[in-house]
Amino acid sequence: MEFKNHDLVDKVDRPGVRIEHLPVKAPDGATADGLHATRITLDNEAQLNSYTTAMVKGVILGMRQASNDRRCVAVVFTGAGSRSFCTGGNTAEYAEYYAGRPDEYRQYMRLFNDMVTAILHCDKPVICRVNGMRIAGGQEIGMACDFSVAQDLALFGQAGPKHGSAPDGGSTDFLPLFVNIERAMESCTLCEHWSAHKAHRLGLLTSIVPALKVDGAFVPNPLVVTDRFVDDLGRVVHGEFRTGAERARGKELMQRGTVDLSLLDAEVDRLITSLAMTMPGCLTKTIESVRKHKLAHWDRNREGNRAWLGLNMMTEGRAGFRAFHEGSRECREADFLLLRQRLAEGATWGEDLTEEILAKAHARPGGRA
Protein backbone atom coordinates (compact mmCIF):
# COMPACT_ATOMS: atom_id res chain seq x y z
CA MET A 1 0.00 0.00 0.00
CA GLU A 2 1.22 3.51 -0.77
CA PHE A 3 0.71 5.76 2.24
CA LYS A 4 0.10 9.50 2.25
CA ASN A 5 3.00 11.58 3.58
CA HIS A 6 1.86 13.73 6.53
CA ASP A 7 5.26 15.20 7.41
CA LEU A 8 5.66 18.96 7.18
CA VAL A 9 9.07 18.72 5.51
CA ASP A 10 11.04 15.96 3.82
CA LYS A 11 14.32 16.68 5.59
CA VAL A 12 14.09 17.03 9.36
CA ASP A 13 17.80 17.05 10.26
CA ARG A 14 19.01 20.27 11.86
CA PRO A 15 22.44 21.20 13.27
CA GLY A 16 22.87 19.87 16.80
CA VAL A 17 20.16 17.20 16.65
CA ARG A 18 20.67 13.57 15.63
CA ILE A 19 17.77 11.31 14.67
CA GLU A 20 18.31 7.55 14.55
CA HIS A 21 16.30 4.34 14.47
CA LEU A 22 16.82 1.70 17.19
CA PRO A 23 15.72 -1.94 16.99
CA VAL A 24 12.69 -3.03 19.01
CA LYS A 25 13.09 -6.30 20.89
CA ALA A 26 10.49 -8.94 21.68
CA PRO A 27 10.29 -10.24 25.27
CA ASP A 28 12.60 -13.14 24.32
CA GLY A 29 15.24 -10.68 23.08
CA ALA A 30 14.68 -11.28 19.37
CA THR A 31 14.49 -8.23 17.10
CA ALA A 32 10.99 -7.35 15.96
CA ASP A 33 11.46 -6.92 12.22
CA GLY A 34 9.84 -3.90 10.61
CA LEU A 35 9.57 -1.94 13.88
CA HIS A 36 11.88 0.57 15.51
CA ALA A 37 12.17 3.25 18.16
CA THR A 38 13.21 6.74 17.11
CA ARG A 39 16.02 8.28 19.13
CA ILE A 40 16.28 12.08 19.08
CA THR A 41 19.60 13.23 20.50
CA LEU A 42 20.58 16.74 21.52
CA ASP A 43 24.10 16.77 20.12
CA ASN A 44 25.82 19.80 21.65
CA GLU A 45 28.00 18.03 24.19
CA ALA A 46 30.59 20.83 24.42
CA GLN A 47 27.86 23.14 25.80
CA LEU A 48 26.18 20.47 27.92
CA ASN A 49 23.55 19.86 25.22
CA SER A 50 22.01 23.28 25.70
CA TYR A 51 19.62 23.87 22.81
CA THR A 52 20.20 26.56 20.21
CA THR A 53 17.41 27.99 18.06
CA ALA A 54 18.33 25.57 15.27
CA MET A 55 18.25 22.62 17.70
CA VAL A 56 14.76 23.55 18.89
CA LYS A 57 13.58 23.36 15.28
CA GLY A 58 15.22 19.95 14.92
CA VAL A 59 13.42 18.56 17.97
CA ILE A 60 10.05 19.84 16.73
CA LEU A 61 10.51 18.28 13.31
CA GLY A 62 11.91 15.06 14.77
CA MET A 63 8.97 14.63 17.14
CA ARG A 64 6.48 15.25 14.35
CA GLN A 65 8.19 12.80 12.03
CA ALA A 66 8.30 10.11 14.73
CA SER A 67 4.65 10.76 15.51
CA ASN A 68 3.75 10.05 11.86
CA ASP A 69 6.14 7.10 11.49
CA ARG A 70 3.96 3.99 11.20
CA ARG A 71 6.84 1.69 12.16
CA CYS A 72 7.85 3.68 15.23
CA VAL A 73 6.89 2.17 18.59
CA ALA A 74 8.31 4.86 20.88
CA VAL A 75 10.53 7.94 20.93
CA VAL A 76 13.71 8.11 23.01
CA PHE A 77 14.71 11.70 23.76
CA THR A 78 18.27 12.04 25.08
CA GLY A 79 21.53 13.95 24.97
CA ALA A 80 25.00 13.18 23.69
CA GLY A 81 27.65 11.86 26.09
CA SER A 82 27.26 11.07 29.78
CA ARG A 83 27.48 14.50 31.44
CA SER A 84 24.21 16.12 30.45
CA PHE A 85 20.81 15.40 28.96
CA CYS A 86 20.19 19.13 28.62
CA THR A 87 20.95 22.25 30.65
CA GLY A 88 18.32 24.40 28.95
CA GLY A 89 18.67 27.17 26.43
CA ASN A 90 22.06 28.05 25.03
CA THR A 91 23.27 30.86 27.30
CA ALA A 92 25.83 32.07 24.76
CA GLU A 93 23.03 32.65 22.27
CA TYR A 94 20.85 34.17 24.97
CA ALA A 95 23.54 36.59 26.17
CA GLU A 96 24.96 37.56 22.78
CA TYR A 97 21.76 37.79 20.74
CA TYR A 98 18.50 37.64 22.69
CA ALA A 99 19.48 39.74 25.72
CA GLY A 100 17.96 43.20 25.27
CA ARG A 101 15.82 42.06 22.30
CA PRO A 102 12.41 41.18 23.75
CA ASP A 103 10.63 40.79 20.41
CA GLU A 104 13.31 38.41 19.14
CA TYR A 105 13.17 36.36 22.33
CA ARG A 106 9.39 36.23 22.12
CA GLN A 107 9.71 34.70 18.64
CA TYR A 108 12.27 32.25 20.03
CA MET A 109 9.85 31.32 22.82
CA ARG A 110 7.22 30.52 20.19
CA LEU A 111 9.63 27.86 18.93
CA PHE A 112 10.36 26.66 22.46
CA ASN A 113 6.65 26.39 23.23
CA ASP A 114 6.17 24.46 20.01
CA MET A 115 8.92 22.05 21.08
CA VAL A 116 7.18 21.30 24.38
CA THR A 117 3.84 20.98 22.59
CA ALA A 118 5.37 18.66 19.96
CA ILE A 119 6.43 16.32 22.77
CA LEU A 120 3.01 16.46 24.41
CA HIS A 121 1.24 15.92 21.06
CA CYS A 122 3.43 13.07 19.80
CA ASP A 123 1.30 10.04 18.91
CA LYS A 124 4.03 7.75 20.27
CA PRO A 125 5.11 7.42 23.90
CA VAL A 126 8.14 9.60 24.59
CA ILE A 127 10.88 8.34 26.92
CA CYS A 128 13.39 10.79 28.35
CA ARG A 129 16.70 8.91 28.56
CA VAL A 130 18.38 11.00 31.23
CA ASN A 131 22.06 10.43 30.50
CA GLY A 132 23.25 13.28 32.76
CA MET A 133 22.20 16.68 34.12
CA ARG A 134 18.58 17.68 33.48
CA ILE A 135 18.55 21.32 34.47
CA ALA A 136 16.47 24.44 33.68
CA GLY A 137 14.83 24.12 30.25
CA GLY A 138 16.23 20.58 30.12
CA GLN A 139 14.13 19.73 33.15
CA GLU A 140 11.10 21.26 31.44
CA ILE A 141 11.37 19.36 28.17
CA GLY A 142 12.15 16.24 30.18
CA MET A 143 8.97 16.56 32.21
CA ALA A 144 6.96 16.97 29.01
CA CYS A 145 7.97 13.38 28.17
CA ASP A 146 5.82 10.44 29.26
CA PHE A 147 8.55 8.47 31.01
CA SER A 148 11.96 9.36 32.45
CA VAL A 149 14.66 6.74 32.90
CA ALA A 150 17.83 8.11 34.49
CA GLN A 151 21.37 7.11 35.33
CA ASP A 152 21.84 7.78 39.01
CA LEU A 153 24.68 10.31 38.66
CA ALA A 154 22.27 12.72 36.97
CA LEU A 155 21.19 15.98 38.59
CA PHE A 156 17.77 17.63 38.36
CA GLY A 157 16.64 21.18 38.97
CA GLN A 158 15.92 24.71 37.86
CA ALA A 159 18.05 27.78 37.27
CA GLY A 160 15.56 30.56 36.47
CA PRO A 161 15.51 32.97 39.45
CA LYS A 162 19.28 32.56 39.91
CA HIS A 163 19.99 33.55 36.31
CA GLY A 164 17.39 36.15 35.47
CA SER A 165 14.37 34.13 34.42
CA ALA A 166 11.39 32.17 35.71
CA PRO A 167 10.89 28.43 35.04
CA ASP A 168 7.78 29.16 33.00
CA GLY A 169 8.74 26.91 30.10
CA GLY A 170 6.94 24.03 31.79
CA SER A 171 8.25 23.59 35.32
CA THR A 172 5.72 25.88 36.98
CA ASP A 173 3.03 23.89 35.14
CA PHE A 174 4.38 20.33 35.38
CA LEU A 175 6.47 20.01 38.52
CA PRO A 176 3.56 20.31 41.02
CA LEU A 177 1.93 17.37 39.20
CA PHE A 178 4.98 15.17 39.77
CA VAL A 179 5.98 16.01 43.33
CA ASN A 180 3.82 18.36 45.41
CA ILE A 181 3.26 22.08 45.55
CA GLU A 182 5.84 22.79 48.26
CA ARG A 183 8.56 20.60 46.71
CA ALA A 184 7.84 22.29 43.38
CA MET A 185 8.06 25.70 45.03
CA GLU A 186 11.37 24.75 46.65
CA SER A 187 12.89 23.56 43.38
CA CYS A 188 11.60 26.41 41.21
CA THR A 189 12.60 29.23 43.55
CA LEU A 190 15.80 28.07 45.29
CA CYS A 191 17.24 26.31 42.22
CA GLU A 192 18.96 23.67 44.38
CA HIS A 193 19.76 20.45 42.56
CA TRP A 194 18.16 17.11 43.36
CA SER A 195 19.98 13.82 42.99
CA ALA A 196 18.45 11.14 40.77
CA HIS A 197 17.69 9.14 43.92
CA LYS A 198 15.78 12.05 45.47
CA ALA A 199 13.99 12.80 42.19
CA HIS A 200 12.93 9.14 41.99
CA ARG A 201 11.80 9.10 45.62
CA LEU A 202 9.65 12.19 45.04
CA GLY A 203 8.00 10.68 41.95
CA LEU A 204 9.76 12.62 39.19
CA LEU A 205 11.30 9.56 37.50
CA THR A 206 10.06 6.21 36.24
CA SER A 207 13.26 4.36 37.17
CA ILE A 208 16.96 4.88 37.87
CA VAL A 209 20.00 2.67 37.29
CA PRO A 210 23.63 2.93 38.42
CA ALA A 211 26.19 4.26 35.95
CA LEU A 212 29.44 4.32 37.92
CA LYS A 213 31.62 1.27 37.38
CA VAL A 214 34.45 0.63 39.86
CA ASP A 215 36.74 -2.40 39.53
CA GLY A 216 34.39 -3.92 36.97
CA ALA A 217 31.21 -3.64 39.08
CA PHE A 218 28.42 -1.06 39.10
CA VAL A 219 28.04 0.93 42.31
CA PRO A 220 25.33 3.43 43.31
CA ASN A 221 26.14 7.14 43.23
CA PRO A 222 28.69 7.49 46.08
CA LEU A 223 27.96 11.20 46.55
CA VAL A 224 24.38 10.46 47.59
CA VAL A 225 22.77 8.63 50.51
CA THR A 226 21.16 5.74 48.62
CA ASP A 227 19.87 3.77 51.64
CA ARG A 228 16.53 4.97 52.95
CA PHE A 229 16.52 6.05 56.58
CA VAL A 230 15.19 8.80 58.83
CA ASP A 231 17.67 10.94 60.76
CA ASP A 232 17.42 12.09 64.39
CA LEU A 233 15.29 15.09 63.37
CA GLY A 234 12.75 12.90 61.55
CA ARG A 235 13.92 13.88 58.07
CA VAL A 236 14.05 11.38 55.21
CA VAL A 237 17.70 11.32 54.16
CA HIS A 238 17.36 8.98 51.19
CA GLY A 239 18.59 10.75 48.07
CA GLU A 240 20.29 13.67 49.84
CA PHE A 241 23.89 14.60 49.03
CA ARG A 242 26.60 13.40 51.40
CA THR A 243 28.66 15.94 53.30
CA GLY A 244 32.03 16.13 55.02
CA ALA A 245 34.24 13.06 55.12
CA GLU A 246 31.58 10.89 53.47
CA ARG A 247 31.49 13.21 50.48
CA ALA A 248 35.27 13.21 50.25
CA ARG A 249 35.29 9.40 50.20
CA GLY A 250 32.59 9.47 47.54
CA LYS A 251 34.67 11.75 45.34
CA GLU A 252 37.64 9.42 45.67
CA LEU A 253 35.48 6.51 44.53
CA MET A 254 34.19 8.60 41.62
CA GLN A 255 37.74 9.27 40.48
CA ARG A 256 38.53 5.55 40.50
CA GLY A 257 35.52 4.64 38.42
CA THR A 258 34.23 5.16 34.90
CA VAL A 259 30.77 6.08 33.65
CA ASP A 260 29.04 3.24 31.80
CA LEU A 261 25.51 3.81 30.43
CA SER A 262 24.87 0.22 29.36
CA LEU A 263 22.38 -0.35 32.19
CA LEU A 264 20.57 2.83 31.18
CA ASP A 265 20.23 1.60 27.61
CA ALA A 266 19.06 -1.82 28.82
CA GLU A 267 16.39 -0.19 31.00
CA VAL A 268 15.21 1.97 28.09
CA ASP A 269 15.06 -1.14 25.86
CA ARG A 270 13.04 -2.96 28.52
CA LEU A 271 10.53 -0.13 28.68
CA ILE A 272 10.22 0.01 24.88
CA THR A 273 9.53 -3.75 24.82
CA SER A 274 6.86 -3.34 27.50
CA LEU A 275 5.21 -0.57 25.48
CA ALA A 276 5.39 -2.63 22.29
CA MET A 277 3.49 -5.45 24.03
CA THR A 278 0.25 -3.44 24.11
CA MET A 279 -2.52 -2.63 21.66
CA PRO A 280 -1.18 0.42 19.76
CA GLY A 281 -4.43 2.35 19.55
CA CYS A 282 -5.30 1.75 23.20
CA LEU A 283 -1.79 2.77 24.23
CA THR A 284 -2.00 6.04 22.29
CA LYS A 285 -5.40 6.87 23.76
CA THR A 286 -4.24 6.11 27.29
CA ILE A 287 -1.15 8.29 26.89
CA GLU A 288 -3.28 11.14 25.53
CA SER A 289 -5.68 10.83 28.45
CA VAL A 290 -2.92 10.98 31.06
CA ARG A 291 -1.19 13.85 29.25
CA LYS A 292 -4.34 15.96 29.53
CA HIS A 293 -3.34 16.89 33.08
CA LYS A 294 -0.12 18.46 31.80
CA LEU A 295 -1.79 20.02 28.80
CA ALA A 296 -4.50 21.65 30.91
CA HIS A 297 -1.88 23.75 32.67
CA TRP A 298 0.45 24.16 29.70
CA ASP A 299 -2.21 25.39 27.27
CA ARG A 300 -3.65 27.80 29.81
CA ASN A 301 -0.36 29.50 30.68
CA ARG A 302 2.15 29.19 27.84
CA GLU A 303 1.22 32.30 25.82
CA GLY A 304 1.16 34.64 28.80
CA ASN A 305 4.44 33.17 29.99
CA ARG A 306 5.96 33.70 26.54
CA ALA A 307 5.05 37.38 26.58
CA TRP A 308 6.51 37.90 30.06
CA LEU A 309 9.72 36.02 29.24
CA GLY A 310 10.19 38.22 26.18
CA LEU A 311 9.80 41.46 28.13
CA ASN A 312 12.06 40.14 30.90
CA MET A 313 14.95 40.12 28.42
CA MET A 314 15.10 43.90 28.85
CA THR A 315 15.78 43.70 32.59
CA GLU A 316 16.66 40.72 34.80
CA GLY A 317 16.96 38.28 31.91
CA ARG A 318 19.48 40.51 30.17
CA ALA A 319 21.58 40.83 33.32
CA GLY A 320 21.26 37.23 34.40
CA PHE A 321 22.22 35.60 31.13
CA ARG A 322 25.12 37.99 30.63
CA ALA A 323 26.35 37.21 34.15
CA PHE A 324 26.30 33.51 33.42
CA HIS A 325 27.93 33.82 30.01
CA GLU A 326 30.59 36.39 30.92
CA GLY A 327 31.42 35.13 34.41
CA SER A 328 33.72 32.34 35.52
CA ARG A 329 32.84 28.94 36.90
CA GLU A 330 33.18 30.40 40.40
CA CYS A 331 30.83 33.31 39.76
CA ARG A 332 28.05 33.17 37.18
CA GLU A 333 25.44 35.21 39.00
CA ALA A 334 24.69 38.91 39.22
CA ASP A 335 25.02 40.72 42.54
CA PHE A 336 21.52 40.03 43.88
CA LEU A 337 21.80 42.12 47.03
CA LEU A 338 23.16 45.17 45.22
CA LEU A 339 20.35 44.89 42.69
CA ARG A 340 17.74 44.79 45.46
CA GLN A 341 19.37 47.76 47.17
CA ARG A 342 19.45 49.85 44.00
CA LEU A 343 15.82 49.08 43.13
CA ALA A 344 14.75 49.92 46.69
CA GLU A 345 16.51 53.28 46.25
CA GLY A 346 14.52 53.97 43.09
CA ALA A 347 17.01 52.98 40.39
CA THR A 348 15.55 52.21 36.99
CA TRP A 349 16.59 49.41 34.68
CA GLY A 350 19.07 50.31 32.00
CA GLU A 351 22.61 49.76 30.83
CA ASP A 352 24.12 51.51 33.87
CA LEU A 353 22.32 49.33 36.42
CA THR A 354 23.10 46.16 34.46
CA GLU A 355 26.79 47.00 34.24
CA GLU A 356 26.95 47.94 37.92
CA ILE A 357 25.54 44.66 39.22
CA LEU A 358 27.67 42.66 36.79
CA ALA A 359 30.85 44.58 37.68
CA LYS A 360 30.29 44.05 41.41
CA ALA A 361 29.72 40.32 40.90
CA HIS A 362 32.70 39.90 38.61
CA ALA A 363 34.94 41.81 41.03
CA ARG A 364 34.74 38.92 43.51
CA PRO A 365 37.73 36.53 43.58
CA GLY A 366 37.54 34.42 40.43
CA GLY A 367 34.59 36.46 39.24
CA ARG A 368 35.67 37.41 35.75
CA ALA A 369 36.37 34.68 33.19
C-alpha positions as CSV (number, residue, x, y, z in Angstrom):
1,M,0.0,0.0,0.0
2,E,1.2,3.5,-0.8
3,F,0.7,5.8,2.2
4,K,0.1,9.5,2.2
5,N,3.0,11.6,3.6
6,H,1.9,13.7,6.5
7,D,5.3,15.2,7.4
8,L,5.7,19.0,7.2
9,V,9.1,18.7,5.5
10,D,11.0,16.0,3.8
11,K,14.3,16.7,5.6
12,V,14.1,17.0,9.4
13,D,17.8,17.1,10.3
14,R,19.0,20.3,11.9
15,P,22.4,21.2,13.3
16,G,22.9,19.9,16.8
17,V,20.2,17.2,16.6
18,R,20.7,13.6,15.6
19,I,17.8,11.3,14.7
20,E,18.3,7.5,14.5
21,H,16.3,4.3,14.5
22,L,16.8,1.7,17.2
23,P,15.7,-1.9,17.0
24,V,12.7,-3.0,19.0
25,K,13.1,-6.3,20.9
26,A,10.5,-8.9,21.7
27,P,10.3,-10.2,25.3
28,D,12.6,-13.1,24.3
29,G,15.2,-10.7,23.1
30,A,14.7,-11.3,19.4
31,T,14.5,-8.2,17.1
32,A,11.0,-7.3,16.0
33,D,11.5,-6.9,12.2
34,G,9.8,-3.9,10.6
35,L,9.6,-1.9,13.9
36,H,11.9,0.6,15.5
37,A,12.2,3.2,18.2
38,T,13.2,6.7,17.1
39,R,16.0,8.3,19.1
40,I,16.3,12.1,19.1
41,T,19.6,13.2,20.5
42,L,20.6,16.7,21.5
43,D,24.1,16.8,20.1
44,N,25.8,19.8,21.6
45,E,28.0,18.0,24.2
46,A,30.6,20.8,24.4
47,Q,27.9,23.1,25.8
48,L,26.2,20.5,27.9
49,N,23.6,19.9,25.2
50,S,22.0,23.3,25.7
51,Y,19.6,23.9,22.8
52,T,20.2,26.6,20.2
53,T,17.4,28.0,18.1
54,A,18.3,25.6,15.3
55,M,18.2,22.6,17.7
56,V,14.8,23.5,18.9
57,K,13.6,23.4,15.3
58,G,15.2,20.0,14.9
59,V,13.4,18.6,18.0
60,I,10.0,19.8,16.7
61,L,10.5,18.3,13.3
62,G,11.9,15.1,14.8
63,M,9.0,14.6,17.1
64,R,6.5,15.2,14.3
65,Q,8.2,12.8,12.0
66,A,8.3,10.1,14.7
67,S,4.6,10.8,15.5
68,N,3.7,10.0,11.9
69,D,6.1,7.1,11.5
70,R,4.0,4.0,11.2
71,R,6.8,1.7,12.2
72,C,7.9,3.7,15.2
73,V,6.9,2.2,18.6
74,A,8.3,4.9,20.9
75,V,10.5,7.9,20.9
76,V,13.7,8.1,23.0
77,F,14.7,11.7,23.8
78,T,18.3,12.0,25.1
79,G,21.5,14.0,25.0
80,A,25.0,13.2,23.7
81,G,27.6,11.9,26.1
82,S,27.3,11.1,29.8
83,R,27.5,14.5,31.4
84,S,24.2,16.1,30.4
85,F,20.8,15.4,29.0
86,C,20.2,19.1,28.6
87,T,21.0,22.2,30.7
88,G,18.3,24.4,29.0
89,G,18.7,27.2,26.4
90,N,22.1,28.1,25.0
91,T,23.3,30.9,27.3
92,A,25.8,32.1,24.8
93,E,23.0,32.6,22.3
94,Y,20.9,34.2,25.0
95,A,23.5,36.6,26.2
96,E,25.0,37.6,22.8
97,Y,21.8,37.8,20.7
98,Y,18.5,37.6,22.7
99,A,19.5,39.7,25.7
100,G,18.0,43.2,25.3
101,R,15.8,42.1,22.3
102,P,12.4,41.2,23.8
103,D,10.6,40.8,20.4
104,E,13.3,38.4,19.1
105,Y,13.2,36.4,22.3
106,R,9.4,36.2,22.1
107,Q,9.7,34.7,18.6
108,Y,12.3,32.2,20.0
109,M,9.8,31.3,22.8
110,R,7.2,30.5,20.2
111,L,9.6,27.9,18.9
112,F,10.4,26.7,22.5
113,N,6.7,26.4,23.2
114,D,6.2,24.5,20.0
115,M,8.9,22.0,21.1
116,V,7.2,21.3,24.4
117,T,3.8,21.0,22.6
118,A,5.4,18.7,20.0
119,I,6.4,16.3,22.8
120,L,3.0,16.5,24.4
121,H,1.2,15.9,21.1
122,C,3.4,13.1,19.8
123,D,1.3,10.0,18.9
124,K,4.0,7.8,20.3
125,P,5.1,7.4,23.9
126,V,8.1,9.6,24.6
127,I,10.9,8.3,26.9
128,C,13.4,10.8,28.3
129,R,16.7,8.9,28.6
130,V,18.4,11.0,31.2
131,N,22.1,10.4,30.5
132,G,23.3,13.3,32.8
133,M,22.2,16.7,34.1
134,R,18.6,17.7,33.5
135,I,18.5,21.3,34.5
136,A,16.5,24.4,33.7
137,G,14.8,24.1,30.2
138,G,16.2,20.6,30.1
139,Q,14.1,19.7,33.2
140,E,11.1,21.3,31.4
141,I,11.4,19.4,28.2
142,G,12.2,16.2,30.2
143,M,9.0,16.6,32.2
144,A,7.0,17.0,29.0
145,C,8.0,13.4,28.2
146,D,5.8,10.4,29.3
147,F,8.6,8.5,31.0
148,S,12.0,9.4,32.5
149,V,14.7,6.7,32.9
150,A,17.8,8.1,34.5
151,Q,21.4,7.1,35.3
152,D,21.8,7.8,39.0
153,L,24.7,10.3,38.7
154,A,22.3,12.7,37.0
155,L,21.2,16.0,38.6
156,F,17.8,17.6,38.4
157,G,16.6,21.2,39.0
158,Q,15.9,24.7,37.9
159,A,18.0,27.8,37.3
160,G,15.6,30.6,36.5
161,P,15.5,33.0,39.4
162,K,19.3,32.6,39.9
163,H,20.0,33.5,36.3
164,G,17.4,36.1,35.5
165,S,14.4,34.1,34.4
166,A,11.4,32.2,35.7
167,P,10.9,28.4,35.0
168,D,7.8,29.2,33.0
169,G,8.7,26.9,30.1
170,G,6.9,24.0,31.8
171,S,8.3,23.6,35.3
172,T,5.7,25.9,37.0
173,D,3.0,23.9,35.1
174,F,4.4,20.3,35.4
175,L,6.5,20.0,38.5
176,P,3.6,20.3,41.0
177,L,1.9,17.4,39.2
178,F,5.0,15.2,39.8
179,V,6.0,16.0,43.3
180,N,3.8,18.4,45.4
181,I,3.3,22.1,45.5
182,E,5.8,22.8,48.3
183,R,8.6,20.6,46.7
184,A,7.8,22.3,43.4
185,M,8.1,25.7,45.0
186,E,11.4,24.7,46.6
187,S,12.9,23.6,43.4
188,C,11.6,26.4,41.2
189,T,12.6,29.2,43.6
190,L,15.8,28.1,45.3
191,C,17.2,26.3,42.2
192,E,19.0,23.7,44.4
193,H,19.8,20.5,42.6
194,W,18.2,17.1,43.4
195,S,20.0,13.8,43.0
196,A,18.4,11.1,40.8
197,H,17.7,9.1,43.9
198,K,15.8,12.0,45.5
199,A,14.0,12.8,42.2
200,H,12.9,9.1,42.0
201,R,11.8,9.1,45.6
202,L,9.7,12.2,45.0
203,G,8.0,10.7,41.9
204,L,9.8,12.6,39.2
205,L,11.3,9.6,37.5
206,T,10.1,6.2,36.2
207,S,13.3,4.4,37.2
208,I,17.0,4.9,37.9
209,V,20.0,2.7,37.3
210,P,23.6,2.9,38.4
211,A,26.2,4.3,36.0
212,L,29.4,4.3,37.9
213,K,31.6,1.3,37.4
214,V,34.5,0.6,39.9
215,D,36.7,-2.4,39.5
216,G,34.4,-3.9,37.0
217,A,31.2,-3.6,39.1
218,F,28.4,-1.1,39.1
219,V,28.0,0.9,42.3
220,P,25.3,3.4,43.3
221,N,26.1,7.1,43.2
222,P,28.7,7.5,46.1
223,L,28.0,11.2,46.5
224,V,24.4,10.5,47.6
225,V,22.8,8.6,50.5
226,T,21.2,5.7,48.6
227,D,19.9,3.8,51.6
228,R,16.5,5.0,52.9
229,F,16.5,6.0,56.6
230,V,15.2,8.8,58.8
231,D,17.7,10.9,60.8
232,D,17.4,12.1,64.4
233,L,15.3,15.1,63.4
234,G,12.8,12.9,61.6
235,R,13.9,13.9,58.1
236,V,14.1,11.4,55.2
237,V,17.7,11.3,54.2
238,H,17.4,9.0,51.2
239,G,18.6,10.7,48.1
240,E,20.3,13.7,49.8
241,F,23.9,14.6,49.0
242,R,26.6,13.4,51.4
243,T,28.7,15.9,53.3
244,G,32.0,16.1,55.0
245,A,34.2,13.1,55.1
246,E,31.6,10.9,53.5
247,R,31.5,13.2,50.5
248,A,35.3,13.2,50.2
249,R,35.3,9.4,50.2
250,G,32.6,9.5,47.5
251,K,34.7,11.8,45.3
252,E,37.6,9.4,45.7
253,L,35.5,6.5,44.5
254,M,34.2,8.6,41.6
255,Q,37.7,9.3,40.5
256,R,38.5,5.6,40.5
257,G,35.5,4.6,38.4
258,T,34.2,5.2,34.9
259,V,30.8,6.1,33.6
260,D,29.0,3.2,31.8
261,L,25.5,3.8,30.4
262,S,24.9,0.2,29.4
263,L,22.4,-0.4,32.2
264,L,20.6,2.8,31.2
265,D,20.2,1.6,27.6
266,A,19.1,-1.8,28.8
267,E,16.4,-0.2,31.0
268,V,15.2,2.0,28.1
269,D,15.1,-1.1,25.9
270,R,13.0,-3.0,28.5
271,L,10.5,-0.1,28.7
272,I,10.2,0.0,24.9
273,T,9.5,-3.8,24.8
274,S,6.9,-3.3,27.5
275,L,5.2,-0.6,25.5
276,A,5.4,-2.6,22.3
277,M,3.5,-5.4,24.0
278,T,0.3,-3.4,24.1
279,M,-2.5,-2.6,21.7
280,P,-1.2,0.4,19.8
281,G,-4.4,2.3,19.5
282,C,-5.3,1.8,23.2
283,L,-1.8,2.8,24.2
284,T,-2.0,6.0,22.3
285,K,-5.4,6.9,23.8
286,T,-4.2,6.1,27.3
287,I,-1.2,8.3,26.9
288,E,-3.3,11.1,25.5
289,S,-5.7,10.8,28.5
290,V,-2.9,11.0,31.1
291,R,-1.2,13.8,29.3
292,K,-4.3,16.0,29.5
293,H,-3.3,16.9,33.1
294,K,-0.1,18.5,31.8
295,L,-1.8,20.0,28.8
296,A,-4.5,21.6,30.9
297,H,-1.9,23.8,32.7
298,W,0.5,24.2,29.7
299,D,-2.2,25.4,27.3
300,R,-3.6,27.8,29.8
301,N,-0.4,29.5,30.7
302,R,2.1,29.2,27.8
303,E,1.2,32.3,25.8
304,G,1.2,34.6,28.8
305,N,4.4,33.2,30.0
306,R,6.0,33.7,26.5
307,A,5.0,37.4,26.6
308,W,6.5,37.9,30.1
309,L,9.7,36.0,29.2
310,G,10.2,38.2,26.2
311,L,9.8,41.5,28.1
312,N,12.1,40.1,30.9
313,M,15.0,40.1,28.4
314,M,15.1,43.9,28.8
315,T,15.8,43.7,32.6
316,E,16.7,40.7,34.8
317,G,17.0,38.3,31.9
318,R,19.5,40.5,30.2
319,A,21.6,40.8,33.3
320,G,21.3,37.2,34.4
321,F,22.2,35.6,31.1
322,R,25.1,38.0,30.6
323,A,26.4,37.2,34.1
324,F,26.3,33.5,33.4
325,H,27.9,33.8,30.0
326,E,30.6,36.4,30.9
327,G,31.4,35.1,34.4
328,S,33.7,32.3,35.5
329,R,32.8,28.9,36.9
330,E,33.2,30.4,40.4
331,C,30.8,33.3,39.8
332,R,28.1,33.2,37.2
333,E,25.4,35.2,39.0
334,A,24.7,38.9,39.2
335,D,25.0,40.7,42.5
336,F,21.5,40.0,43.9
337,L,21.8,42.1,47.0
338,L,23.2,45.2,45.2
339,L,20.3,44.9,42.7
340,R,17.7,44.8,45.5
341,Q,19.4,47.8,47.2
342,R,19.4,49.8,44.0
343,L,15.8,49.1,43.1
344,A,14.8,49.9,46.7
345,E,16.5,53.3,46.2
346,G,14.5,54.0,43.1
347,A,17.0,53.0,40.4
348,T,15.5,52.2,37.0
349,W,16.6,49.4,34.7
350,G,19.1,50.3,32.0
351,E,22.6,49.8,30.8
352,D,24.1,51.5,33.9
353,L,22.3,49.3,36.4
354,T,23.1,46.2,34.5
355,E,26.8,47.0,34.2
356,E,26.9,47.9,37.9
357,I,25.5,44.7,39.2
358,L,27.7,42.7,36.8
359,A,30.8,44.6,37.7
360,K,30.3,44.0,41.4
361,A,29.7,40.3,40.9
362,H,32.7,39.9,38.6
363,A,34.9,41.8,41.0
364,R,34.7,38.9,43.5
365,P,37.7,36.5,43.6
366,G,37.5,34.4,40.4
367,G,34.6,36.5,39.2
368,R,35.7,37.4,35.7
369,A,36.4,34.7,33.2
